[in-house]
Amino acid sequence: MTRQTHQSRRLRTLLLVLLTLALAGAGTGCASSDERPRVLVTTNILGDITKEIVGDEAEVTVLMKPNADPHSFGLSAVQAAELERADLVVFNGLGLEENVLRHVDAARESGVATFEAGKAVNPLTFQAHDDGGPEEEAGQPDPHFWTDPDRVRKAVGLIADQVVEHVDGVDEKAIRANADRYDDQLADLTAWMEKSFDRIPEQRRALVTNHHVFGYLADRFGFRVIGAVIPSGTTLASPSSSDLRSLTQAMRKAGAPTVFADSSQPKRLAEVLRTEMDGQVRVVELYSESLTEKGKGAGTYLQMMRANTTAMTDGLTGA
């Protein structure tokens, strides 16, 4: 038998094995990921929360990458098309995902079920502060509800309801059990945050941030929001020299020792403010609007809130 004949037989045998494996896979009813029910989530914070609720009952796709800015991230054409093939789209809303909301609207118009979490949890409105801002947004809904874990608890129950109602094929008991388990973890988080913040004297509970993002936390845990380097609820705005002057005056009046800057945003503006205050201000990083990659400090919502609580407590007590 020739070498060429041996090679030909080996090739036919290999093809037969591959065909057999393919048929076996089809015979066992293996489904591709495209056949599973699909939930799409815009922001990675809501994505982590939704995954805790859904578990293995459906495929959860998160559109926003780690360390991204929810105000400015956008979608590819492929991602935009995926929205319109989803069983359910969960989004923050209240204007947060500024470059994505039109795609969510398009998905809704095509018949996809959508859920605006921020709108459903009794949102607060932006308030004017001593720094003069956010004047243009005063009275408008504040989208940053996740800084209050109690509102996240409410969102968890509502997301579970939406999944059960709109995503065919999921096990309702499993979804409810997941939601209840996560709710217990969030209740523990709230109690731990309260105990941690009790270390901060009343006169030091003054918040200055990169932009207006912690209104819900301040309302829930008894902080005063003095102002923000960017006097706006979005990172897409920019401060004027008069804004910085107003903020430094407000900080001196309040004796605020720390500026909290978002870890996903450049700290340059906060550093400029420290210069304006003759170096008498600390700049401390927080994970305010985005999760990090796994193992990088804030890979989950629970990790993010615990890291922030520790950083805020240390920053305001001088630890």
Order of alpha helices (4+ residues) and beta strands (2+ residues): alpha-beta-alpha-beta-alpha-beta-alpha-beta-alpha-alpha-beta-alpha-beta-alpha-beta-alpha-beta-alpha
